[in-house]
Amino acid sequence: MTPAASGATDSDVDRFEALLAYVRDHRGFDFTGYKRASLRRRVGKRMHELGIDDYQDYIDQLEASPEELNELFTTILINVSAFFRDKPVWDYLADKVIPALLAAKREHEPIRVWSAGCATGEEPYTIAMLLAEALDDQTFRDRVKIFATDVDSDAIGRARQGTYDSKQVEPVPELLRDRYFERVNGQFSFTKDLRRSVIFGVNDLLSDAPISRLDLLTCRNTLIYFNAEAQAGVMRRLHLALNKDGILVLGKSELLLTFTEGFSPEDLSLRIFRQVPIPRPRELLQLQALAGQALRPRRREVPEAMLEAFQVSPVAQLVLDADNVVVMANEPLRALFGVGEREIGADLKDLEISYRPVELRSLIDEAVNNDRPVSGDQVTWSGRDGTAHHLEVEVEALRTDGRHSGTSITFRDVTDHVRMTAELEQSKHELENAYEELQSTIEELETTNEELQSTNEELETTNEELQSSNEELETMNEELQSSNEELKTMNEELRLRTDEVNRATQLVDSMLAGLGIAVAVVDREMRVQLWNDGAKELWGVDSGEVRGQHFLNLDIGLPVQQLHDSLRAAVAGTPTEERRIEARDRRGRDIVCRVRTAPLAEAHGVDAGAIVTMEVEQSAEQTGQD
């Protein structure tokens, strides 16, 4: 069992990280941002195939066999893709997104699309078909650029070819299949006119620069392999890549848990989002209802109702005249800072409130000089009861008849707001953690599903190969059976013919023996093919000794060289006259031998050789007596 399949100890983790470092250093690919659980499963799968249990042993294997890096890389990068995968997403893009995108474009303005993590190319070709359906052919060629990238260079190579089998193109509607694919050697090849607008390349989302100025970006079932930090980095890159209001399409198991301020849901159920600009920090200008107009430096000029309203206001407020002398302080301010009636008429600089909890004099000078409200930083103040208060301070210059007549200072108690904000942030943080855990679980399930699908496809491919091999074996078996039947038939025919030949040979041998003369048969090269018993008896040479020998080279009592011309003529098909030649038989007796040579023809008149008959006419002694 590999460490990936069992509980991982600290040493296992260290060896696994060492393996990743080795891959990074020797392949140039950094898996740091990938989820460890998924990586362990994929690496463990490859190690199991090789029968290796320890990560260090596998590093040794990688060092011994450099080509194993390619096998590991292929195992880790799961290339699962399909045409029109999750069809509702593509229906929404075709019906809603693409028409709106084209309507917002000016004439001749380029349309730029990026398919990130495109695997073997089914997704970018699907986008190309949808855009081609929405545009005429010339407009598509002139305006559309589809960038398709993946980290797996082998997958990119297959995607560039744009060739798929019948099973892979099954999800493509028949009308689109007939329009945008060509049949080549039993395969379906994506039409070249559209393929020129799809630009393939290798791109690592974690480290490489993104493609920019995009109207549509699909990155489906890719983020699920990254950890949260890596996902956030990728989302920032994707946000930069998109134009304002550009569309981002994620996988069905991917949610925006990070960088949410950069995207708004277009259709959350389909994981389609729209890019929104990230707002800059805005200055918060708080309005002060009581400041300026209702109050006057002299109390006697202030209406009684307004004074009562000033006193019961929930916001602590202090009013100064043009010389920074305290004119008014309402009840909340008195309770908060202990300012009483005796401080009315005192110079602000003589009071503690002028510098605690915040330096007021600099804020007053800024408000008067710039003639605008000035807000100080949020401060914390402990009241007389020991309770901590969070305060927002605002200073506003008062003007009467266009001249500076005083200053209004408000201390807004935002303690409840800060507390609720903190609780909200805590709840939001807990919710985000819960969402992240849920999303991680979903992504883990999706990753497992992708792996299972990949394994299933591998098994299906293996099954098809085995079935094909079985069919080939069955075909070969049938051919062997047929050949065996033919051989049996041929063997039977050969046996019959052999019997016939044997009978004919026996017949010929009987006929030749019955003639009582010596007979030899030669082929076209004048090599002895038949030597009967009469020839053996006459010359004392067995047929086994002369068969295959050239007749004119035989060492017998007959001067065979004298037969050269007549034998060559007979082989050529010309009959010759009988000749009498003096010879010596096997007993050493001198004899006169009558020799006849005649052509021997095969079927259809083809010359096959010659037949030589040798008959003793009389001995030399008899010839002398006569």
C-alpha positions as CSV (number, residue, x, y, z in Angstrom):
1,M,0.0,0.0,0.0
2,T,1.4,3.4,-0.9
3,P,1.6,6.2,1.7
4,A,-1.1,8.0,-0.2
5,A,-3.5,5.2,0.6
6,S,-2.7,5.0,4.3
7,G,-2.2,7.4,7.1
8,A,0.5,9.9,6.2
9,T,3.2,10.3,8.8
10,D,5.5,13.3,9.1
11,S,8.2,11.5,7.4
12,D,5.8,10.5,4.6
13,V,4.9,14.2,4.2
14,D,8.5,15.2,4.1
15,R,9.3,12.6,1.4
16,F,6.3,13.6,-0.6
17,E,7.4,17.2,-0.5
18,A,10.8,16.1,-1.6
19,L,9.2,14.3,-4.5
20,L,7.4,17.5,-5.5
21,A,10.6,19.5,-5.2
22,Y,12.3,17.0,-7.5
23,V,9.5,17.3,-10.1
24,R,9.8,21.1,-9.9
25,D,13.6,21.1,-10.4
26,H,13.7,18.6,-13.2
27,R,10.4,19.3,-15.0
28,G,10.1,23.0,-14.2
29,F,6.5,22.5,-12.9
30,D,5.6,23.6,-9.4
31,F,2.8,21.7,-7.7
32,T,2.9,23.8,-4.6
33,G,-0.5,25.4,-5.1
34,Y,-2.2,22.0,-5.7
35,K,-4.3,20.2,-3.1
36,R,-2.2,17.6,-1.4
37,A,-4.9,15.0,-1.1
38,S,-5.5,14.9,-4.8
39,L,-1.8,14.9,-5.6
40,R,-1.2,12.0,-3.2
41,R,-3.9,10.0,-4.9
42,R,-2.6,10.6,-8.4
43,V,1.1,10.0,-7.5
44,G,0.0,6.9,-5.4
45,K,-1.8,5.6,-8.5
46,R,1.4,5.8,-10.6
47,M,3.5,4.3,-7.9
48,H,1.0,1.4,-7.5
49,E,1.3,0.7,-11.2
50,L,5.1,0.4,-10.8
51,G,4.8,-1.6,-7.6
52,I,6.6,1.1,-5.5
53,D,5.6,1.8,-1.9
54,D,8.0,4.6,-0.8
55,Y,8.3,8.1,-2.2
56,Q,12.1,8.0,-1.9
57,D,12.2,4.8,-3.9
58,Y,10.0,6.5,-6.5
59,I,12.5,9.5,-6.7
60,D,15.2,6.9,-7.3
61,Q,13.0,5.5,-10.1
62,L,12.7,9.0,-11.6
63,E,16.4,9.5,-11.5
64,A,17.1,6.1,-13.1
65,S,14.4,6.5,-15.8
66,P,14.0,10.2,-16.9
67,E,11.1,9.2,-19.2
68,E,9.1,8.3,-16.1
69,L,8.6,12.0,-15.4
70,N,6.4,12.2,-18.5
71,E,4.4,9.3,-17.3
72,L,3.9,10.9,-13.8
73,F,3.0,14.2,-15.4
74,T,0.4,12.6,-17.5
75,T,-1.0,10.7,-14.5
76,I,-1.3,13.9,-12.3
77,L,-2.9,16.1,-15.0
78,I,-6.3,14.7,-15.5
79,N,-7.5,15.6,-19.0
80,V,-11.3,15.1,-18.8
81,S,-13.2,17.2,-21.3
82,A,-16.1,16.9,-23.7
83,F,-18.0,18.9,-26.3
84,F,-21.0,20.8,-24.8
85,R,-20.2,19.4,-21.3
86,D,-23.0,20.5,-18.9
87,K,-25.3,21.5,-21.7
88,P,-27.4,24.1,-19.8
89,V,-24.3,26.2,-19.4
90,W,-23.8,26.3,-23.2
91,D,-27.5,26.9,-23.8
92,Y,-27.3,30.0,-21.6
93,L,-24.1,31.2,-23.3
94,A,-25.7,30.8,-26.7
95,D,-29.1,32.3,-25.8
96,K,-28.1,35.1,-23.4
97,V,-24.4,35.8,-23.1
98,I,-23.1,35.7,-26.7
99,P,-26.0,37.9,-28.1
100,A,-25.5,40.5,-25.4
101,L,-21.7,40.4,-25.9
102,L,-22.1,41.0,-29.7
103,A,-24.7,43.7,-29.2
104,A,-22.3,45.6,-26.9
105,K,-19.5,45.5,-29.4
106,R,-18.8,48.1,-32.1
107,E,-18.5,47.0,-35.7
108,H,-15.1,45.5,-36.5
109,E,-14.2,45.5,-32.8
110,P,-12.4,42.2,-31.9
111,I,-14.0,39.5,-29.8
112,R,-11.5,37.8,-27.5
113,V,-12.1,34.5,-25.7
114,W,-9.9,32.5,-23.4
115,S,-10.5,28.8,-22.5
116,A,-8.1,28.1,-19.6
117,G,-7.5,24.5,-18.8
118,C,-8.8,23.4,-22.2
119,A,-7.3,19.8,-22.0
120,T,-7.7,18.2,-25.5
121,G,-9.6,21.1,-27.0
122,E,-13.3,20.2,-26.9
123,E,-14.2,23.3,-25.0
124,P,-12.6,26.0,-27.2
125,Y,-14.0,24.3,-30.3
126,T,-17.5,24.3,-28.7
127,I,-17.1,28.1,-28.1
128,A,-16.0,28.5,-31.7
129,M,-19.1,26.7,-33.0
130,L,-21.4,28.9,-30.9
131,L,-19.7,32.1,-32.1
132,A,-19.7,30.9,-35.7
133,E,-23.5,30.3,-35.4
134,A,-24.0,33.9,-34.2
135,L,-21.8,35.5,-36.8
136,D,-21.3,35.1,-40.5
137,D,-18.2,33.3,-41.8
138,Q,-16.2,36.4,-42.8
139,T,-17.0,38.3,-39.6
140,F,-16.0,35.3,-37.5
141,R,-12.6,35.0,-39.3
142,D,-12.0,38.8,-39.1
143,R,-13.0,39.4,-35.5
144,V,-12.9,36.3,-33.3
145,K,-9.8,35.1,-31.5
146,I,-10.1,32.2,-29.1
147,F,-7.1,31.4,-26.9
148,A,-7.0,27.9,-25.5
149,T,-4.3,27.0,-22.9
150,D,-3.4,24.1,-20.7
151,V,-0.4,23.2,-18.6
152,D,-0.2,19.8,-20.3
153,S,1.8,20.2,-23.5
154,D,0.8,16.7,-24.8
155,A,-2.9,17.6,-24.4
156,I,-2.3,20.8,-26.3
157,G,-0.6,18.9,-29.1
158,R,-3.7,16.7,-29.4
159,A,-6.0,19.7,-29.3
160,R,-4.1,21.4,-32.1
161,Q,-4.9,18.4,-34.4
162,G,-8.6,18.9,-33.8
163,T,-9.3,15.3,-34.6
164,Y,-11.8,13.2,-32.5
165,D,-13.4,9.7,-32.8
166,S,-17.1,9.1,-33.2
167,K,-17.7,8.6,-29.5
168,Q,-16.1,12.0,-28.6
169,V,-18.3,14.0,-31.0
170,E,-21.6,12.3,-29.9
171,P,-22.6,15.3,-27.7
172,V,-22.3,17.7,-30.7
173,P,-25.7,18.3,-32.3
174,E,-25.9,16.6,-35.7
175,L,-26.4,19.9,-37.5
176,L,-23.2,21.4,-36.0
177,R,-21.4,18.1,-36.5
178,D,-22.2,18.1,-40.2
179,R,-21.3,21.8,-40.6
180,Y,-18.1,22.0,-38.6
181,F,-16.5,18.6,-38.8
182,E,-15.0,16.7,-41.7
183,R,-14.7,12.9,-41.9
184,V,-11.1,11.8,-42.4
185,N,-10.1,8.1,-42.2
186,G,-13.0,7.3,-39.8
187,Q,-12.2,10.3,-37.6
188,F,-13.9,13.7,-37.2
189,S,-11.6,16.6,-37.9
190,F,-12.7,20.2,-36.9
191,T,-13.0,22.4,-40.0
192,K,-9.8,24.3,-40.8
193,D,-11.6,27.7,-41.3
194,L,-12.7,27.8,-37.7
195,R,-9.5,26.1,-36.4
196,R,-7.4,29.0,-37.6
197,S,-9.2,31.3,-35.1
198,V,-8.4,29.0,-32.1
199,I,-4.8,29.6,-30.8
200,F,-3.4,26.9,-28.6
201,G,-0.6,27.3,-26.1
202,V,0.9,26.1,-22.8
203,N,0.0,28.3,-19.8
204,D,0.3,27.7,-16.1
205,L,-2.5,29.6,-14.3
206,L,-0.4,29.7,-11.1
207,S,2.6,31.4,-12.5
208,D,2.2,32.6,-16.1
209,A,0.8,36.0,-17.1
210,P,-2.9,35.9,-18.1
211,I,-4.2,36.7,-21.6
212,S,-5.7,40.2,-21.5
213,R,-8.7,42.2,-22.9
214,L,-11.1,39.3,-22.8
215,D,-14.8,39.3,-23.4
216,L,-15.4,35.7,-22.3
217,L,-13.3,33.5,-20.1
218,T,-14.0,29.8,-19.3
219,C,-12.0,28.1,-16.5
220,R,-14.1,25.1,-15.7
221,N,-13.2,22.3,-13.2
222,T,-9.6,23.7,-12.9
223,L,-9.8,25.6,-9.6
224,I,-10.9,22.4,-7.8
225,Y,-7.3,21.1,-8.0
226,F,-5.8,24.2,-6.2
227,N,-5.8,25.1,-2.6
228,A,-7.5,28.3,-1.3
229,E,-4.5,30.5,-1.5
230,A,-3.7,29.4,-5.1
231,Q,-7.4,29.9,-6.1
232,A,-7.3,33.5,-4.8
233,G,-4.2,34.2,-6.9
234,V,-5.8,32.7,-10.0
235,M,-9.0,34.6,-9.5
236,R,-7.0,37.9,-9.3
237,R,-5.3,37.0,-12.6
238,L,-8.7,36.1,-14.2
239,H,-10.2,39.4,-13.0
240,L,-7.3,41.4,-14.6
241,A,-7.7,39.4,-17.8
242,L,-11.4,40.3,-18.3
243,N,-12.7,43.5,-19.8
244,K,-15.3,45.4,-17.7
245,D,-18.5,43.4,-17.7
246,G,-16.6,40.4,-19.2
247,I,-18.1,37.0,-18.5
248,L,-16.3,34.3,-16.4
249,V,-17.6,30.7,-16.5
250,L,-16.5,28.3,-13.8
251,G,-17.2,24.6,-13.3
252,K,-20.4,23.3,-11.7
253,S,-18.5,22.5,-8.4
254,E,-16.6,25.8,-8.2
255,L,-17.8,28.8,-6.1
256,L,-16.3,32.2,-5.6
257,L,-15.2,32.1,-2.0
258,T,-12.3,34.4,-2.6
259,F,-12.0,37.7,-4.4
260,T,-15.8,38.0,-4.4
261,E,-15.6,41.8,-4.8
262,G,-14.4,41.4,-8.4
263,F,-17.3,39.5,-9.7
264,S,-21.1,39.5,-9.6
265,P,-23.3,36.5,-10.3
266,E,-24.8,36.4,-13.7
267,D,-26.3,33.0,-13.1
268,L,-25.1,31.4,-9.9
269,S,-26.6,28.0,-10.5
270,L,-24.6,27.7,-13.7
271,R,-21.5,29.3,-12.2
272,I,-21.5,32.2,-14.6
273,F,-20.2,35.5,-13.3
274,R,-19.7,39.1,-14.6
275,Q,-16.5,41.1,-14.0
276,V,-17.0,44.3,-12.0
277,P,-14.4,47.0,-11.3
278,I,-13.0,47.0,-7.8
279,P,-14.1,50.3,-6.3
280,R,-11.5,52.7,-4.9
281,P,-11.7,53.6,-1.2
282,R,-14.2,56.4,-0.9
283,E,-14.1,59.2,1.5
284,L,-16.9,59.0,4.0
285,L,-18.5,62.5,4.4
286,Q,-20.9,62.5,7.3
287,L,-23.6,65.1,7.4
288,Q,-24.1,67.1,10.6
289,A,-27.7,68.2,10.9
290,L,-27.2,70.4,14.0
291,A,-24.0,72.1,12.9
292,G,-23.9,75.6,11.6
293,Q,-27.2,77.0,10.9
294,A,-29.3,76.6,14.0
295,L,-26.7,77.6,16.5
296,R,-25.4,81.0,17.2
297,P,-22.5,82.2,19.4
298,R,-24.9,84.0,21.7
299,R,-27.3,81.9,23.6
300,R,-29.9,84.7,23.8
301,E,-30.3,84.5,20.0
302,V,-31.1,80.8,20.0
303,P,-34.8,79.8,20.0
304,E,-35.9,77.8,23.1
305,A,-37.2,74.9,21.0
306,M,-33.9,74.6,19.2
307,L,-32.0,74.7,22.5
308,E,-34.1,71.9,23.8
309,A,-33.6,69.8,20.6
310,F,-29.8,70.4,20.9
311,Q,-29.8,69.2,24.5
312,V,-31.7,66.0,23.8
313,S,-29.8,65.1,20.7
314,P,-28.3,61.6,21.0
315,V,-25.1,62.8,19.4
316,A,-22.6,64.4,21.8
317,Q,-21.9,67.9,20.5
318,L,-19.8,70.9,21.5
319,V,-20.2,74.4,20.0
320,L,-17.4,77.1,20.0
321,D,-17.4,80.7,19.0
322,A,-15.0,82.3,16.5
323,D,-12.4,82.5,19.3
324,N,-12.7,78.9,20.2
325,V,-14.6,79.7,23.4
326,V,-17.1,77.1,24.6
327,V,-20.6,78.3,23.9
328,M,-22.7,75.2,24.2
329,A,-22.4,71.5,25.3
330,N,-25.3,69.2,25.2
331,E,-26.2,66.5,27.7
332,P,-24.6,63.5,25.9
333,L,-21.3,65.4,25.7
334,R,-21.4,66.4,29.4
335,A,-22.1,62.8,30.4
336,L,-19.3,61.5,28.2
337,F,-16.5,64.0,28.9
338,G,-17.7,65.6,32.2
339,V,-18.1,69.1,30.7
340,G,-20.4,71.1,32.9
341,E,-21.8,74.6,33.2
342,R,-18.6,75.9,34.6
343,E,-16.7,75.1,31.3
344,I,-19.2,77.2,29.3
345,G,-17.3,80.4,28.4
346,A,-13.9,78.8,28.9
347,D,-11.3,78.7,26.2
348,L,-11.1,75.3,24.5
349,K,-7.3,75.1,24.9
350,D,-7.7,75.1,28.7
351,L,-9.9,72.0,28.7
352,E,-8.9,68.4,28.6
353,I,-11.3,67.7,25.7
354,S,-9.1,69.8,23.5
355,Y,-6.5,67.0,23.3
356,R,-8.3,63.9,24.7
357,P,-9.4,61.6,23.1
358,V,-8.3,63.4,20.0
359,E,-6.4,66.6,19.1
360,L,-9.2,69.0,18.3
361,R,-7.3,72.2,17.5
362,S,-5.6,70.9,14.4
363,L,-8.9,69.6,13.1
364,I,-10.6,73.0,13.8
365,D,-7.8,74.9,11.9
366,E,-8.2,72.5,9.0
367,A,-12.0,72.8,8.9
368,V,-11.8,76.7,9.1
369,N,-9.0,77.1,6.5
370,N,-10.6,74.7,4.0
371,D,-14.2,75.6,4.8
372,R,-15.3,72.0,4.8
373,P,-16.2,69.3,7.4
374,V,-13.2,67.4,8.7
375,S,-13.4,63.9,10.1
376,G,-10.8,62.5,12.5
377,D,-9.8,58.9,13.0
378,Q,-12.1,56.7,15.0
379,V,-11.0,56.8,18.7
380,T,-11.7,54.9,21.8
381,W,-12.7,56.7,25.0
382,S,-13.5,55.3,28.5
383,G,-16.4,57.2,30.1
384,R,-16.7,58.0,33.7
385,D,-18.5,54.7,34.3
386,G,-15.5,52.8,32.9
387,T,-17.3,51.7,29.7
388,A,-15.3,51.9,26.5
389,H,-16.9,54.0,23.7
390,H,-15.9,54.1,20.1
391,L,-16.3,57.6,18.7
392,E,-16.2,59.2,15.3
393,V,-15.2,62.9,15.5
394,E,-16.3,65.5,13.0
395,V,-15.5,69.2,13.0
396,E,-17.4,71.7,10.9
397,A,-16.8,75.5,10.7
398,L,-19.9,77.7,11.2
399,R,-20.4,80.8,9.0
400,T,-22.7,83.7,9.4
401,D,-23.0,86.2,6.5
402,G,-20.1,84.6,4.8
403,R,-17.6,85.0,7.8
404,H,-16.4,82.5,10.3
405,S,-18.6,82.6,13.4
406,G,-17.8,79.4,15.3
407,T,-17.2,75.7,15.2
408,S,-19.4,72.6,15.7
409,I,-17.7,69.5,17.1
410,T,-19.7,66.2,17.2
411,F,-18.7,62.9,18.8
412,R,-20.8,60.2,17.3
413,D,-20.9,57.0,19.4
414,V,-20.5,54.1,17.1
415,T,-19.8,51.5,19.8
416,D,-22.9,49.4,18.9
417,H,-22.0,49.7,15.2
418,V,-18.4,48.6,15.9
419,R,-19.6,45.7,18.1
420,M,-22.1,44.6,15.5
421,T,-19.6,45.0,12.7
422,A,-17.1,42.8,14.7
423,E,-19.8,40.2,15.3
424,L,-20.8,40.4,11.6
425,E,-17.2,40.0,10.6
426,Q,-16.8,37.0,12.9
427,S,-20.0,35.5,11.6
428,K,-18.9,36.2,8.1
429,H,-15.5,34.6,8.8
430,E,-17.2,31.6,10.3
431,L,-19.5,31.4,7.3
432,E,-16.6,31.7,4.9
433,N,-14.8,29.0,6.7
434,A,-17.9,26.8,6.6
435,Y,-18.3,27.6,2.9
436,E,-14.6,26.9,2.3
437,E,-14.9,23.6,4.0
438,L,-18.1,22.8,2.0
439,Q,-16.5,24.0,-1.2
440,S,-13.3,22.0,-0.4
441,T,-15.5,18.9,0.1
442,I,-17.4,19.6,-3.1
443,E,-14.2,20.1,-5.0
444,E,-12.7,17.0,-3.5
445,L,-15.7,15.0,-4.6
446,E,-15.5,16.6,-8.0
447,T,-11.8,15.8,-8.2
448,T,-12.5,12.2,-7.3
449,N,-15.3,12.1,-9.9
450,E,-12.9,13.4,-12.5
451,E,-10.3,10.8,-11.5
452,L,-13.0,8.1,-11.6
453,Q,-14.2,9.3,-15.0
454,S,-10.6,9.3,-16.2
455,T,-10.1,5.8,-14.9
456,N,-13.3,4.7,-16.4
457,E,-12.3,6.1,-19.8
458,E,-9.0,4.3,-19.5
459,L,-10.8,1.1,-18.6
460,E,-13.2,1.6,-21.5
461,T,-10.2,2.2,-23.8
462,T,-8.5,-0.9,-22.5
463,N,-11.7,-2.9,-22.8
464,E,-12.1,-1.8,-26.4
465,E,-8.5,-2.7,-27.1
466,L,-9.1,-6.1,-25.6
467,Q,-12.3,-6.6,-27.5
468,S,-10.5,-5.5,-30.7
469,S,-7.7,-8.0,-29.9
470,N,-10.2,-10.7,-29.2
471,E,-11.9,-10.0,-32.5
472,E,-8.6,-10.2,-34.2
473,L,-7.8,-13.4,-32.5
474,E,-11.2,-14.8,-33.5
475,T,-10.6,-13.7,-37.1
476,M,-7.1,-15.3,-37.0
477,N,-8.6,-18.5,-35.5
478,E,-11.2,-18.6,-38.3
479,E,-8.4,-18.0,-40.8
480,L,-6.3,-20.8,-39.2
481,Q,-9.3,-23.1,-39.3
482,S,-9.9,-22.2,-42.9
483,S,-6.2,-22.7,-43.7
484,N,-6.3,-26.0,-41.8
485,E,-9.3,-27.2,-43.8
486,E,-7.5,-26.2,-47.0
487,L,-4.4,-28.0,-45.8
488,K,-6.4,-31.1,-45.1
489,T,-8.0,-30.9,-48.5
490,M,-4.6,-30.3,-50.1
491,N,-3.1,-33.1,-48.0
492,E,-5.8,-35.5,-49.2
493,E,-5.3,-34.4,-52.8
494,L,-1.6,-34.8,-52.3
495,R,-2.1,-38.3,-50.9
496,L,-4.2,-39.3,-53.8
497,R,-1.7,-37.9,-56.2
498,T,1.1,-39.6,-54.4
499,D,-0.8,-42.8,-54.6
500,E,-1.3,-42.2,-58.3
501,V,2.4,-41.3,-58.8
502,N,3.4,-44.4,-56.8
503,R,1.2,-46.6,-59.0
504,A,2.5,-44.9,-62.1
505,T,6.1,-45.3,-60.8
506,Q,5.5,-48.9,-60.1
507,L,3.9,-49.3,-63.5
508,V,6.9,-47.5,-65.2
509,D,9.3,-49.6,-63.1
510,S,7.5,-52.8,-64.2
511,M,7.4,-51.7,-67.8
512,L,11.1,-50.7,-67.8
513,A,12.0,-54.0,-66.0
514,G,10.0,-55.9,-68.6
515,L,11.8,-54.3,-71.5
516,G,15.0,-56.0,-70.4
517,I,17.1,-53.0,-71.4
518,A,18.9,-50.2,-69.5
519,V,17.0,-47.0,-69.3
520,A,18.0,-43.5,-67.9
521,V,15.9,-40.4,-67.8
522,V,17.5,-36.9,-67.6
523,D,16.0,-33.5,-67.1
524,R,16.7,-30.4,-69.1
525,E,20.0,-29.9,-67.4
526,M,20.9,-33.5,-68.3
527,R,20.9,-34.6,-64.7
528,V,19.8,-38.2,-64.1
529,Q,16.3,-38.4,-62.7
530,L,15.6,-42.1,-63.2
531,W,18.0,-45.1,-63.5
532,N,16.3,-48.5,-63.8
533,D,17.4,-51.9,-62.7
534,G,18.6,-52.8,-66.3
535,A,21.0,-49.8,-66.2
536,K,22.2,-51.0,-62.7
537,E,22.7,-54.5,-64.0
538,L,24.5,-53.3,-67.2
539,W,26.9,-50.8,-65.7
540,G,27.1,-51.9,-62.0
541,V,26.0,-48.5,-60.6
542,D,23.0,-48.1,-58.2
543,S,20.4,-45.5,-58.9
544,G,21.2,-43.7,-55.6
545,E,24.7,-43.1,-56.8
546,V,23.8,-41.5,-60.1
547,R,20.5,-39.7,-59.4
548,G,21.1,-35.9,-59.6
549,Q,24.5,-36.4,-61.4
550,H,25.1,-34.9,-64.8
551,F,24.8,-37.8,-67.3
552,L,27.9,-36.8,-69.3
553,N,29.9,-36.9,-66.0
554,L,29.0,-40.5,-65.2
555,D,31.9,-42.9,-64.6
556,I,30.5,-46.0,-66.3
557,G,31.7,-48.4,-69.0
558,L,29.8,-46.4,-71.6
559,P,31.8,-43.5,-73.2
560,V,29.1,-41.0,-72.5
561,Q,30.9,-38.0,-74.1
562,Q,30.2,-39.5,-77.5
563,L,26.5,-38.9,-76.7
564,H,26.9,-35.2,-76.1
565,D,25.4,-33.9,-79.3
566,S,22.6,-36.4,-79.6
567,L,21.7,-36.0,-75.9
568,R,21.6,-32.2,-76.1
569,A,19.5,-32.4,-79.3
570,A,17.0,-34.7,-77.5
571,V,16.8,-32.4,-74.5
572,A,16.1,-29.6,-77.0
573,G,13.2,-31.7,-78.4
574,T,14.8,-33.1,-81.5
575,P,14.7,-37.0,-82.0
576,T,18.1,-38.5,-82.9
577,E,19.2,-41.7,-84.7
578,E,20.3,-44.9,-82.9
579,R,24.0,-45.2,-82.3
580,R,26.2,-48.2,-81.7
581,I,29.0,-47.5,-79.3
582,E,31.7,-49.8,-78.0
583,A,31.6,-50.1,-74.3
584,R,32.5,-52.2,-71.3
585,D,29.9,-53.7,-69.0
586,R,30.1,-54.1,-65.2
587,R,31.9,-57.5,-65.6
588,G,34.6,-56.0,-67.7
589,R,33.5,-57.4,-70.9
590,D,33.7,-55.4,-74.1
591,I,30.4,-55.0,-75.7
592,V,28.6,-53.1,-78.5
593,C,25.8,-51.0,-77.1
594,R,22.9,-49.6,-79.0
595,V,22.0,-46.2,-77.6
596,R,18.8,-44.3,-78.4
597,T,18.0,-40.8,-77.2
598,A,14.5,-39.4,-77.5
599,P,12.9,-36.2,-76.2
600,L,10.7,-36.4,-73.0
601,A,7.9,-33.8,-73.0
602,E,5.6,-32.7,-70.1
603,A,2.0,-31.7,-70.6
604,H,1.2,-28.9,-73.0
605,G,4.3,-29.8,-75.1
606,V,6.9,-28.4,-72.7
607,D,10.3,-30.0,-73.0
608,A,11.1,-31.9,-69.8
609,G,14.4,-33.7,-70.7
610,A,15.3,-36.9,-72.6
611,I,15.1,-40.6,-72.2
612,V,18.2,-42.7,-73.0
613,T,17.9,-46.5,-73.7
614,M,21.0,-48.7,-73.7
615,E,20.8,-52.2,-75.1
616,V,23.7,-54.7,-75.6
617,E,23.8,-55.8,-79.2
618,Q,26.7,-58.2,-78.8
619,S,29.9,-58.6,-77.0
620,A,33.2,-57.7,-78.6
621,E,34.2,-61.4,-78.5
622,Q,31.2,-62.4,-80.4
623,T,31.9,-59.7,-82.9
624,G,35.5,-61.1,-83.4
625,Q,34.2,-64.7,-83.9
626,D,31.8,-63.5,-86.4
